[in-house]
Amino acid sequence: MSKRNLSKKEASNKKDKGAKKAPRFPIWIYLVLFLLLIGFNLYFVPGESSERIKYSEFLTFVQEGFIEEITIINNVEVEGTFSEKAFEEGIVERPQPTESRWERAEGSTGRFTTTMLEGDEIRSLFDEHGVVYDVRIEENWFSGIFIWLIPIALIIAFWIFILRRMNPGQQVLSIGKNKASLYDKQTESKVSFKDVAGLHEAKAEVEEVVEFLSNPQKFTKLGGTLPKGVLLVGPPGTGKTLLAKATAGEADVPFFSLSGSDFVEMFVGVGAARVRDLFKQAKEKAPCIIFIDEIDSIGRTRGRGMAMSSNDERENTLNQLLSEMDGFNSDKGVIIMAATNRPDILDSALLRPGRFDRQIMIDKPDLKGRMQILEVHSKKLQLAENIDLKVLASQTPGFAGAELANLCNEAALFAARRDKEKVEMEDFQDAIERVVAGLEKKNKLISPDERKIVAYHEAGHAIVGWMLKYTDPVLKVSIVPRGFAALGYTLQTPLEDRFLMTTEELEDKICALLGGRVAEEIIFGKISTGAQNDLERITNMAFAMVAEFGMSDELGYLSLKDSNSPENSYGFNKKYSESTAQKIDQAIRNIIQRNYKRTLDLLNKHKSKLEEMAETLLEKEVLNHIDLREMLGDRPSGNYPEGIFESSTSEAPKTNGASASKNKKSLAEANEHEKSEPEAENNDVAK
């Protein structure tokens, strides 16, 4: 970084620190001063000390000798004092003496005021009755006006100050200002790259951007230029915003952060004005980073779904954003970071090279990533010695970082409800079920007949899932109601993270899903509505095998799905004819019918075990993997997730929550055989 940039940055930092240290008086101080001023005017400034009388009374008092002395002001106003005779005859009350000139006298003050008509005859009347009078001319009319204007001006200024403090963001003159928050590394951002786990590739890309800003000569000496935009893309909860916060904590440059919705306003042209103001500030503080979260709120494809209008505020904002990004010079040192979980709806002009040069995919973590994330979030928990993070990571396939954080929090809450001093493995298992299947509803009233149907339904799922080679091992079977409509569930955990699945594996999964419906048919001779979700998943899986993956003999190697067409195209972009659609329907039926027969033969072969498991479920309500192994024997495939049985016995490998030595060992083992990510299987239940 050049000396000029360093000096400019140091001056900016000193200016910001000086602005932060400037004293700001709280609003109650101004309120107290205002009340003191009002009280001083009301109670300490002496009021009018004269009694006003009518002019006719004034003439009568002069003739009767009740007036002693008067002062004629501008030949119009008269001020005077009553004589001793007026006090003796009770015309007016005698004034009471006071200790201070600021105290108000009780009763009459002995003085009066009135209005006088001009003329020499009135003065002769004064001479005739011995009234001493004086004449005074006053021309200082400005002082009276000034005395009235000061309180009015103070009241107006006070209310303007109050209104500005109460609603500073709604001022008309500041509505075009951007709402970005400027983060200071030393004081405001507490997140660093060490707090971001499971995002190795994405973190390396962002770290390179930060290094580019702090040491550009390392990259520019070979002719490279600074990237203009970095787009973070991934499902919700995978850590996009967390990675941006870590960038703000690590970057030794100004970091502007705001949401895409901050540009949107009801007034026309405000969004574009805020974009201009944001980039103006960024140029002044360059090198710097701008982070726009949820950029899809302003970056949608232009022209899609527009109403019949000639002006669209969102499009104006996007056009201004495109113009500002394209107008940047590479030597300005301003990098734009943005995050979205809907990259498919972003405008193509926003994604072209020269604007967002890099797109970083942040996907759900694999086994190793889940272990690292669990290790980060479990540091603040009081863990028991039997906690094995590798077992927990293997039981949470498909969980994003936010879901794993919620899992640790749920486990701590379970342990607190049970009055435990430390979080145990049992609490984590219950937390997984809470997140996957929903909250237990033991008080839900179910008739004995329905409860029996649910027991055989779940027993059918469990037996088929246990006996087939390519199905995931069954960890738990329960007929305790959970969630919104689940009357029971069968929990299965994948053996490993995977990306690819064969035809045999998909058909075994279809059989496991059919197990509940087939068991009802075998035992009761009739079926219920409890398999609705099972049938929906079976149909989708069979359709994907036929129309997407080319796994049917009827259609052969064809993929009829258009990945680029929107989901709500209502079939207008369909690539195949009606005859092909009939072949697809027939192929789906063949797959389901073939696997239905396999499931029927398997459950008829193990009908005694089906009845035994259902009766045990009616008695115990919950069966774990140990109970299933005792009842069904070893799996034919012999495959079990690592630690599935050992973690529940006294010989389980111990893990100290403080040192986490076992966790580190498991993490090292996971590094050697990193697996892909599966889809977590949680069989549907009777409803």
C-alpha positions in Angstrom: 0.0 0.0 0.0 1.4 3.4 -0.9 2.4 6.1 1.6 -0.2 8.4 0.2 -2.9 5.8 0.9 -1.5 5.1 4.4 -1.5 8.8 5.3 -4.9 9.3 4.0 -6.1 6.2 5.9 -4.5 7.4 9.1 -6.0 10.8 8.8 -9.4 9.3 8.2 -9.0 7.0 11.2 -7.9 10.0 13.4 -10.9 12.0 12.2 -13.3 9.1 12.9 -11.8 8.6 16.4 -12.0 12.3 17.1 -15.6 12.4 16.0 -16.3 9.5 18.3 -14.6 11.2 21.3 -16.6 14.4 20.8 -18.8 15.0 23.9 -22.5 14.6 23.3 -24.9 16.0 25.9 -27.9 13.8 26.6 -31.3 15.2 25.8 -32.4 15.5 29.4 -29.8 18.2 30.0 -31.5 20.5 27.4 -34.9 19.7 28.8 -33.8 20.7 32.3 -32.4 24.0 31.0 -35.6 24.8 29.2 -37.7 24.1 32.3 -35.4 26.3 34.4 -35.8 29.2 31.9 -39.6 28.9 32.0 -39.6 28.7 35.8 -37.4 31.8 36.1 -39.8 33.8 33.9 -42.8 32.6 35.9 -41.6 32.9 39.5 -38.6 35.2 39.7 -39.3 38.1 37.3 -41.7 40.5 39.0 -45.0 40.9 37.4 -47.2 44.1 37.0 -47.3 45.9 40.3 -50.0 48.5 39.5 -53.8 48.3 39.6 -55.6 49.5 36.5 -58.6 51.8 36.9 -61.1 53.3 34.6 -60.7 56.9 33.4 -64.0 58.0 34.9 -62.9 56.7 38.3 -59.6 58.4 37.8 -61.3 61.8 37.4 -63.5 61.2 40.4 -60.5 60.2 42.6 -58.7 63.4 41.5 -61.7 65.6 42.5 -62.1 63.8 45.8 -58.4 64.2 46.7 -57.5 60.4 46.5 -54.6 60.9 44.1 -51.3 62.1 45.4 -48.9 61.9 42.4 -49.0 60.9 38.8 -46.7 60.4 35.7 -48.0 61.1 32.2 -46.4 58.8 29.6 -46.5 59.9 26.0 -49.6 62.1 26.8 -51.7 58.9 26.8 -50.8 56.5 29.7 -51.0 57.6 33.4 -49.2 56.0 36.3 -49.7 57.2 39.8 -50.1 56.6 43.5 -53.0 56.9 45.9 -53.0 59.5 48.7 -53.2 58.8 52.4 -56.8 59.9 52.4 -57.7 57.1 50.0 -56.2 54.6 52.5 -57.9 56.1 55.5 -61.4 56.1 53.9 -60.9 52.5 52.6 -61.0 53.3 48.9 -58.0 51.0 48.5 -56.2 48.7 50.8 -52.9 49.7 52.4 -50.0 47.8 50.8 -48.1 45.3 53.0 -44.3 45.7 53.3 -42.1 43.0 51.7 -38.5 41.9 52.5 -37.3 41.6 48.9 -38.1 43.4 45.7 -38.7 40.0 44.1 -41.5 39.1 46.4 -45.1 39.8 45.4 -47.1 42.0 47.9 -50.4 40.6 49.1 -53.4 42.9 48.3 -53.1 46.4 46.8 -49.7 48.0 46.0 -50.9 51.6 46.3 -50.3 52.3 42.6 -52.6 52.5 39.6 -52.5 52.9 35.9 -55.1 54.3 33.4 -55.5 56.0 30.0 -55.7 59.8 29.7 -57.2 62.0 27.0 -55.1 64.9 25.8 -56.2 68.5 26.7 -55.3 71.4 28.9 -58.5 71.2 31.0 -57.3 68.0 32.6 -54.1 69.6 33.7 -55.9 72.5 35.2 -57.9 69.9 37.2 -54.7 68.5 38.6 -53.5 72.0 39.6 -56.9 72.7 41.2 -56.8 69.7 43.5 -53.0 69.7 44.3 -52.0 66.6 42.3 -48.3 66.5 41.5 -47.7 65.3 38.0 -44.8 64.7 35.6 -44.6 64.1 31.9 -42.4 61.4 30.3 -41.9 60.6 26.6 -40.8 56.9 25.8 -39.7 55.8 22.3 -38.0 52.4 23.1 -40.7 50.1 21.6 -38.1 47.5 20.4 -37.4 46.3 24.0 -41.0 45.2 24.4 -41.0 43.3 21.1 -37.6 41.7 22.0 -38.8 40.5 25.4 -41.7 38.7 23.6 -39.6 37.2 20.8 -37.0 35.5 23.0 -39.3 33.0 24.7 -41.1 32.2 21.4 -37.7 31.6 19.6 -36.5 29.4 22.4 -39.7 27.3 22.3 -39.4 26.9 18.5 -35.7 25.9 18.7 -36.4 23.4 21.4 -39.1 21.6 19.5 -37.1 21.5 16.3 -34.3 19.9 18.3 -36.6 17.4 19.8 -38.1 16.4 16.5 -34.7 15.9 14.9 -33.5 13.7 17.7 -36.7 11.6 17.6 -36.7 11.0 13.9 -33.4 11.8 12.2 -33.7 9.2 9.4 -36.9 10.6 7.9 -35.6 14.1 7.1 -36.3 15.0 3.5 -32.8 16.2 2.8 -31.2 13.0 4.0 -33.5 10.5 2.4 -31.0 9.9 -0.4 -28.2 9.0 1.9 -27.2 5.3 2.0 -27.8 3.2 5.1 -24.5 1.3 5.1 -22.8 0.6 8.4 -19.0 1.3 8.5 -17.2 -1.3 10.7 -14.0 -0.6 12.6 -11.8 -3.7 13.1 -10.5 -2.7 16.5 -13.8 -1.8 18.2 -16.8 -3.2 16.4 -16.1 -6.5 14.6 -15.3 -9.5 16.9 -15.5 -12.2 14.2 -12.3 -13.5 12.5 -11.5 -16.3 10.1 -10.8 -18.6 13.0 -14.5 -18.5 13.9 -15.4 -19.7 10.4 -15.3 -23.5 10.3 -16.0 -26.0 7.4 -15.5 -23.5 4.6 -11.9 -24.1 3.5 -12.1 -23.2 -0.2 -14.4 -20.3 0.3 -12.4 -18.9 3.1 -9.2 -19.2 1.0 -10.8 -17.2 -1.8 -11.9 -14.4 0.6 -8.5 -14.4 2.4 -6.9 -13.8 -0.9 -9.1 -10.7 -1.5 -8.2 -9.3 1.9 -4.5 -9.9 1.2 -4.9 -8.2 -2.2 -6.1 -5.1 -0.4 -3.4 -5.1 2.2 -0.5 -6.1 -0.1 -1.5 -5.4 -3.8 2.1 -5.4 -5.0 2.3 -9.2 -4.5 -0.3 -9.7 -7.2 0.0 -6.7 -9.5 3.8 -7.2 -10.1 2.9 -10.0 -12.5 0.3 -7.9 -14.3 -2.8 -9.0 -12.3 -5.6 -6.6 -11.4 -7.8 -6.3 -8.4 -11.1 -8.2 -8.7 -14.1 -5.9 -8.6 -16.8 -8.2 -7.2 -17.1 -11.4 -5.2 -20.5 -13.1 -5.0 -21.1 -15.6 -2.2 -23.7 -18.2 -3.3 -25.2 -21.0 -1.2 -28.2 -22.3 0.6 -29.5 -20.5 3.7 -27.6 -21.0 6.9 -24.3 -22.1 5.3 -22.3 -19.1 6.6 -22.3 -16.5 3.9 -23.0 -13.6 6.2 -20.6 -15.0 8.8 -17.8 -15.2 6.3 -18.5 -11.5 5.4 -18.3 -10.6 9.1 -15.0 -12.4 9.4 -13.8 -10.4 6.4 -14.7 -7.2 8.2 -12.8 -8.4 11.2 -9.7 -9.4 9.3 -9.5 -6.6 6.7 -7.4 -3.7 7.6 -9.5 -1.5 5.4 -13.0 0.2 5.8 -15.9 -2.2 5.5 -19.3 -1.0 4.5 -22.2 -3.4 5.2 -25.8 -3.2 4.2 -28.7 -5.2 2.9 -30.2 -5.1 -0.6 -33.5 -4.0 0.8 -31.9 -0.8 2.2 -31.9 0.6 -1.3 -35.6 0.1 -1.7 -37.9 3.0 -0.8 -41.4 4.2 -1.6 -40.0 7.4 -3.2 -39.0 7.3 -6.9 -35.2 7.7 -7.4 -34.2 7.1 -3.8 -32.6 3.7 -4.5 -30.4 5.1 -7.3 -29.5 8.1 -5.1 -28.4 5.8 -2.3 -26.3 3.7 -4.6 -24.5 6.9 -5.8 -23.9 8.1 -2.3 -22.6 4.7 -1.2 -20.0 4.5 -4.0 -19.1 8.1 -3.5 -18.2 7.3 0.1 -16.4 4.2 -0.9 -14.2 6.1 -3.4 -13.3 8.6 -0.7 -12.2 5.8 1.7 -10.6 3.5 -0.9 -9.2 0.9 -0.5 -12.3 -0.6 1.1 -14.9 -3.4 0.9 -18.6 -3.0 0.3 -20.8 -6.0 1.4 -24.4 -6.2 0.1 -26.4 -9.0 1.8 -29.4 -10.5 0.0 -28.5 -8.7 -3.3 -31.3 -10.6 -5.1 -33.8 -8.0 -3.7 -32.5 -5.5 -6.1 -30.6 -7.7 -8.6 -33.5 -9.6 -10.1 -33.5 -10.2 -13.9 -34.9 -7.1 -15.6 -38.2 -7.4 -17.4 -39.4 -10.6 -15.6 -42.8 -10.3 -14.2 -43.1 -6.5 -14.9 -46.5 -4.8 -14.6 -47.8 -2.4 -17.2 -45.8 0.6 -16.0 -43.2 2.8 -17.6 -41.0 3.1 -14.6 -39.7 0.5 -12.1 -37.8 1.7 -9.1 -36.1 -1.6 -8.6 -34.8 -1.6 -12.1 -33.5 2.0 -11.8 -31.6 1.0 -8.7 -30.1 -2.0 -10.5 -29.2 0.1 -13.5 -27.4 2.6 -11.2 -25.6 -0.3 -9.5 -24.4 -1.7 -12.8 -23.2 1.7 -13.9 -21.3 2.3 -10.7 -19.6 -1.1 -10.8 -18.7 -0.7 -14.5 -17.3 2.8 -13.9 -14.8 1.7 -11.3 -11.1 1.8 -12.1 -9.1 -1.2 -11.1 -6.7 1.0 -9.2 -9.4 2.5 -6.9 -9.1 -0.5 -4.5 -12.9 -0.9 -4.0 -14.2 -4.5 -3.8 -17.9 -5.4 -3.7 -18.9 -8.5 -1.9 -22.5 -9.8 -2.1 -24.4 -12.8 -0.8 -27.5 -14.5 -2.1 -29.2 -17.9 -2.0 -31.0 -17.4 -5.3 -28.4 -16.9 -8.0 -30.8 -18.2 -10.6 -32.9 -15.0 -10.6 -30.0 -12.5 -10.7 -29.6 -10.4 -13.8 -27.0 -11.7 -16.3 -25.4 -8.2 -16.6 -24.7 -8.3 -12.9 -22.9 -11.7 -13.2 -20.7 -10.9 -16.2 -16.9 -10.7 -15.8 -15.9 -7.1 -14.9 -18.6 -6.8 -12.3 -18.8 -9.9 -10.1 -15.5 -11.5 -11.3 -15.7 -14.4 -8.7 -18.6 -16.5 -7.6 -17.8 -18.5 -4.5 -20.0 -21.5 -3.8 -20.7 -22.1 -0.1 -22.4 -25.5 0.1 -23.6 -27.5 3.1 -20.6 -29.0 5.0 -19.4 -32.5 4.6 -18.4 -34.9 7.5 -15.2 -33.1 8.3 -16.8 -29.7 8.0 -19.6 -30.7 10.3 -17.1 -31.9 12.9 -15.2 -28.6 12.8 -18.5 -26.6 13.1 -19.6 -28.7 16.0 -16.2 -28.2 17.7 -16.6 -24.4 17.3 -20.1 -24.2 18.7 -19.5 -26.8 21.5 -16.6 -24.8 23.0 -19.0 -22.7 25.1 -20.9 -25.8 26.4 -20.0 -27.9 29.5 -19.6 -31.3 27.7 -19.6 -34.7 29.4 -16.7 -37.2 28.8 -18.7 -39.4 26.5 -19.3 -36.8 23.8 -17.9 -37.9 20.4 -18.3 -35.2 17.8 -17.5 -37.6 15.0 -20.6 -39.7 15.9 -22.7 -36.6 16.0 -21.3 -35.4 12.7 -22.1 -38.7 11.1 -25.7 -38.5 12.4 -26.4 -35.0 11.0 -26.0 -35.3 7.2 -27.4 -32.4 5.3 -27.2 -30.0 8.3 -26.0 -26.5 7.5 -23.9 -24.4 9.9 -26.9 -22.6 11.4 -28.6 -25.9 12.0 -25.6 -27.3 13.8 -25.4 -24.3 16.0 -29.1 -24.7 16.8 -28.4 -28.4 17.5 -25.8 -27.5 20.2 -28.1 -25.0 21.7 -31.0 -27.5 21.8 -28.7 -30.1 23.5 -27.8 -27.6 26.2 -31.4 -26.7 26.8 -32.3 -30.4 27.1 -29.5 -30.9 29.7 -30.7 -27.8 31.6 -34.3 -29.1 31.8 -33.0 -32.4 33.3 -30.9 -30.5 35.9 -27.6 -31.9 34.6 -24.3 -30.3 35.3 -22.9 -31.3 31.8 -24.3 -31.9 28.4 -24.3 -35.6 27.6 -24.6 -37.7 24.4 -28.2 -38.4 25.3 -29.0 -34.7 25.1 -27.5 -34.4 21.7 -29.4 -37.4 20.4 -32.7 -35.9 21.7 -31.7 -32.6 20.1 -31.2 -34.3 16.7 -34.6 -35.9 16.9 -36.1 -32.5 18.0 -34.6 -30.8 14.9 -35.3 -33.6 12.4 -38.7 -34.9 13.5 -40.1 -32.1 15.7 -41.2 -31.7 19.3 -42.6 -34.7 21.1 -46.4 -34.6 21.8 -46.9 -37.3 24.4 -50.2 -35.7 25.5 -51.7 -36.1 22.1 -54.7 -38.4 22.4 -54.7 -41.3 19.9 -57.3 -44.1 19.8 -56.0 -47.7 20.5 -56.8 -48.7 16.9 -54.9 -45.9 15.4 -52.0 -46.4 17.7 -51.8 -50.1 16.6 -51.8 -49.0 12.9 -48.9 -46.6 13.6 -46.9 -49.3 15.4 -47.2 -51.8 12.5 -46.5 -49.0 10.0 -43.3 -47.9 11.7 -42.3 -51.6 12.3 -42.6 -52.2 8.5 -40.3 -49.3 7.8 -37.8 -50.5 10.3 -37.6 -54.1 9.2 -37.3 -53.3 5.4 -34.7 -50.6 6.2 -32.7 -53.1 8.4 -32.8 -56.0 6.0 -32.0 -54.5 2.7 -28.3 -54.0 1.6 -28.3 -50.4 0.4 -30.6 -48.7 2.8 -29.4 -46.5 5.6 -29.1 -48.2 9.1 -32.1 -47.6 11.4 -31.2 -45.8 14.6 -34.5 -45.4 16.2 -38.2 -46.2 15.8 -40.9 -44.4 17.8 -44.7 -44.1 17.9 -44.6 -41.0 20.0 -46.3 -38.2 18.1 -44.0 -35.4 16.9 -44.2 -32.2 14.9 -47.5 -31.1 13.3 -49.0 -34.3 11.9 -46.4 -37.1 12.6 -47.8 -39.9 14.7 -44.5 -41.8 14.7 -41.2 -41.9 12.8 -38.3 -44.1 11.8 -34.9 -42.4 12.0 -32.2 -43.6 9.6 -28.6 -42.3 9.2 -26.5 -42.6 6.0 -23.3 -44.6 6.3 -21.2 -42.0 4.6 -21.5 -38.7 2.6 -22.1 -39.5 -1.1 -22.8 -37.7 -4.4 -23.8 -40.6 -6.6 -26.4 -43.3 -6.2 -27.0 -46.5 -8.3 -30.3 -48.0 -9.5 -30.1 -50.7 -6.8 -29.7 -48.1 -4.0 -32.6 -46.0 -5.2 -34.9 -49.1 -5.5 -33.9 -50.2 -1.9 -34.9 -46.7 -0.7 -38.2 -47.1 -2.4 -38.8 -50.4 -0.7 -38.0 -48.9 2.7 -40.5 -46.1 2.1 -43.1 -48.7 1.0 -42.6 -50.8 4.1 -45.1 -48.9 6.2 -48.0 -49.2 3.7 -47.3 -52.9 2.9 -47.1 -53.8 6.6 -50.6 -52.3 7.1 -51.9 -54.3 4.1 -50.4 -57.6 5.4 -51.7 -57.3 9.0 -55.0 -55.5 8.6 -56.0 -56.3 5.1 -56.7 -52.6 4.5 -54.7 -49.4 4.2 -54.8 -45.9 5.8 -53.9 -42.4 4.9 -50.7 -42.5 6.9 -48.4 -43.2 3.9 -49.3 -40.0 2.0 -45.8 -38.5 2.3 -44.2 -41.9 1.7 -46.0 -42.2 -1.6 -45.2 -38.6 -2.6 -41.5 -39.3 -2.1 -41.7 -42.6 -3.9 -43.4 -41.0 -6.9 -40.8 -38.2 -7.1 -37.9 -40.7 -6.8 -39.3 -42.9 -9.5 -40.0 -40.0 -11.8 -36.4 -38.8 -11.4 -35.1 -42.3 -12.2 -37.1 -42.4 -15.4 -37.2 -38.8 -16.7 -34.0 -37.3 -15.4 -31.4 -40.1 -14.8 -32.2 -42.4 -17.7 -32.7 -45.5 -15.4 -35.6 -47.2 -17.2 -35.7 -49.6 -20.1 -38.8 -48.0 -21.6 -37.1 -44.6 -22.3 -33.5 -45.5 -22.2 -30.8 -42.9 -21.9 -32.9 -39.8 -21.9 -33.1 -36.8 -19.5 -36.3 -34.8 -20.1 -35.9 -32.2 -17.4 -35.0 -28.7 -18.5 -32.8 -27.2 -15.7 -33.0 -23.7 -17.2 -36.8 -23.4 -17.3 -38.6 -21.9 -14.3 -40.5 -24.3 -12.0 -43.8 -22.5 -12.7 -43.7 -22.8 -16.4 -46.8 -24.9 -16.3 -45.5 -27.5 -18.8 -45.1 -25.0 -21.7 -41.4 -25.9 -22.0 -42.0 -29.6 -22.1 -39.6 -31.4 -24.4 -41.6 -34.6 -25.0 -44.9 -35.6 -26.6 -48.0 -37.2 -25.1 -46.9 -40.7 -26.1 -43.6 -40.2 -24.3 -45.5 -39.0 -21.3 -47.5 -42.2 -21.3 -44.3 -44.2 -21.4 -43.0 -42.2 -18.5 -46.2 -43.0 -16.5 -45.9 -46.7 -17.3 -42.2 -46.8 -16.4 -42.9 -45.2 -13.0 -45.7 -47.7 -12.3 -43.4 -50.6 -13.3 -40.6 -49.4 -10.9 -43.0 -49.0 -8.0 -44.9 -52.2 -8.7 -41.6 -54.2 -8.9 -40.4 -52.8 -5.6 -43.8 -53.3 -4.0 -43.6 -57.0 -4.7 -40.0 -57.1 -3.2 -41.3 -55.4 -0.1 -44.3 -57.6 0.2 -42.2 -60.8 -0.1 -39.7 -59.5 2.5 -42.3 -58.6 5.1 -44.2 -61.9 4.6 -40.9 -63.7 5.2 -40.4 -61.8 8.5 -44.0 -61.5 9.5 -43.3 -62.9 13.0 -40.6 -60.3 13.6 -43.0 -57.6 12.3 -45.6 -58.6 14.9 -43.0 -58.9 17.6 -41.6 -55.4 16.9 -45.1 -53.8 16.7 -46.1 -55.3 20.1 -42.9 -54.1 21.6 -43.5 -50.7 20.2 -47.0 -50.6 21.7 -45.4 -51.4 25.1 -42.3 -49.3 25.1 -43.2 -46.6 22.4 -39.5 -46.2 21.5 -36.9 -48.7 20.2 -33.2 -47.7 19.7 -30.6 -49.4 17.5 -29.5 -51.8 20.2 -33.1 -53.1 20.7 -33.4 -53.5 16.9 -30.1 -55.5 16.7 -31.3 -57.8 19.5 -34.6 -58.3 17.8 -33.5 -58.5 14.1 -29.9 -59.7 14.4 -27.1 -58.3 12.4 -27.8 -56.4 9.2 -27.2 -58.6 6.1 -24.8 -56.0 4.7 -22.9 -55.8 8.0 -22.6 -52.0 7.6 -23.1 -49.7 10.5 -22.1 -46.1 11.1 -18.9 -45.7 13.1 -19.6 -45.6 16.8 -23.3 -46.4 16.5 -23.2 -49.2 19.1 -20.1 -48.3 21.1 -21.3 -44.8 22.0 -24.2 -46.2 24.0 -22.1 -48.7 26.1 -19.9 -48.2 29.1 -16.9 -49.1 26.9 -17.5 -46.1 24.7 -14.5 -44.0 23.8 -14.3 -41.0 26.2 -14.0 -37.4 25.1 -13.1 -34.6 27.5 -15.1 -31.5 26.8 -12.3 -29.3 27.8 -9.3 -30.8 26.0 -11.3 -32.4 23.1 -8.5 -34.8 22.4 -10.8 -37.4 21.0 -12.4 -34.8 18.8 -9.1 -33.9 17.3 -8.3 -37.5 16.6 -11.7 -38.0 15.0 -11.1 -34.9 12.9 -7.7 -36.2 11.7 -9.4 -39.5 10.7 -12.1 -37.7 8.8 -9.4 -35.8 6.9 -8.1 -39.1 5.5 -11.4 -40.2 4.0 -13.6 -37.2 3.4 -17.0 -38.2 2.0 -19.7 -36.5 0.0 -23.0 -35.2 1.2 -26.2 -37.4 1.2 -29.8 -36.6 1.7 -30.8 -37.3 5.2 -33.5 -40.0 5.3 -36.4 -39.6 7.8 -39.2 -41.9 6.8 -42.7 -40.5 6.9 -45.0 -41.6 9.6 -48.7 -42.4 10.0 -50.9 -39.3 10.2 
